[in-house]
Amino acid sequence: MRVPPAKIHIPEEDRREILAHIDECLASGQLTLGKHGAAFEDAFAQTAGTKHAIAVSSGTSALEIIFRAIGVEGGEVVVPTNTFFATPAAVQHAGGIVRFAECDPATYAIDVDHARALINDRTRAVVVVHIGGLITPRIGELQKMCADAGIPLIEDAAHAHGSTLNGKPAGSFGLAAAFSFYPTKVITSGEGGMISTSDDRINEEARIYRDQGKAGFTSNFHTRLGNNWRLSEPHAIIGRYQLKRLPEFIAARQRIAKIYDRGLASIGVTPLSMPAGASSNYYKYIAMPPVGVDRIALKKRLRETFDVGLSGEVYEAPCHLQPVFGPLEAGTLPVAEELCARHICLPVSAVMTDDDAAYVVDSLGKALAEERVAVEA
């Protein structure tokens, strides 16, 4: 594909060093919970601006560990409906009850006012999701709301490695945050996740939960209902090298985003605007095509006629409309339903060129024009 939706980038010099370190692990037999995982955690804590970081097997397990550590069992957790399945699923796996909240059309983040209306004496936490890598400028309101209610704010920062708001990094706004290193993310470890927190108790609990609930690595004394949520040393090695590249990866994505910003107005497509003080890593470049555009047909035309792949949506359908969560009876959440149904995500990666971005804008304009002709015919 001339311009794929996303592309993993592990430079050749990094691959050589990664393979050398993995060979060292294979020779030593230290394949989990070793020095490379610890080094990855230390480096990530600096990036997230927190005291601790705990490497785990996935962003999903990071969320569930957090929810177990704060004790959501039997209580409610307010979750934005426009998020990935893993966010509400992790609440349920930890024994909590999900209350779905509406989203803010300006940022795609949780709607503060609706979240406030959902809080009651059974609420155990509120989750903010940094959709596409954008930290909502209303996060201060969310922090105060949670503090006033005596409940923690939890960040689902799976999209937001290196994103900041007024210089403060994603992962440092709530009691704890969950990150993902799945291969589609801005940086990857293959599979893996990370918990960031400055809370000593959360740090201790997370380390117990990730290793089958054991009191210590060499112990068979289990104190929590944990799981095998460890991150292997080879995955940690890949993650460390990717983390070193994070600033340059973000700079490349922001350069592509500026080209999109300049070009989309002329073809009638409205990008998600960046609020003052926000610095997104542009995990996703979110935009809204004109009303009435058939997104499925548009994606098909771009792929088949122009060899351009649009990225996956955030998200195609809100969680309250997913069959698995149907029994939760969230009712109608019209803002999320419309935004999820209409928006598109343009391709972006660390290795896209300026010419690639210009070609995407030109191709999108032509595809929209062809779709209009097809509909009118």
Buried (B, 14 or more C-beta within 10 A) or exposed (E): EEBBBBBBBBEEEBEEEBEEBBEEBEEEEBBBBBEBBBBBBEBBBEBBBBEBBBBBBBBBBBBBBBBBBBBBEEBBBBBBBBBBEBBBBBBBBBBBBBBBBBBBEBBBBBBBEBBBEBBEEEBBBBBBBBBBBBBBBBBEBBBEBBEEBEBBBBBBBBBBBBBBBEEBBBBBBBBBBBBBBBEBBBBBBBBBBBBBBBBEEBBEBBBBBBBBBBEEEEEEEEEBEBBEBBBBBBBBBBBBBBBEBBEEBBEBBBBBBEBBBEBBEEBBBEBBEBBEEBBBBBBBBBBBBEEEBEBEBBBBBBBEEBEBBBBEBBBEBBBBBBEEBEEBEBEEBEBBBBBBEBBBBBBBBBEBEEEBBBBBBBBBBBBBEBBEEEEEE
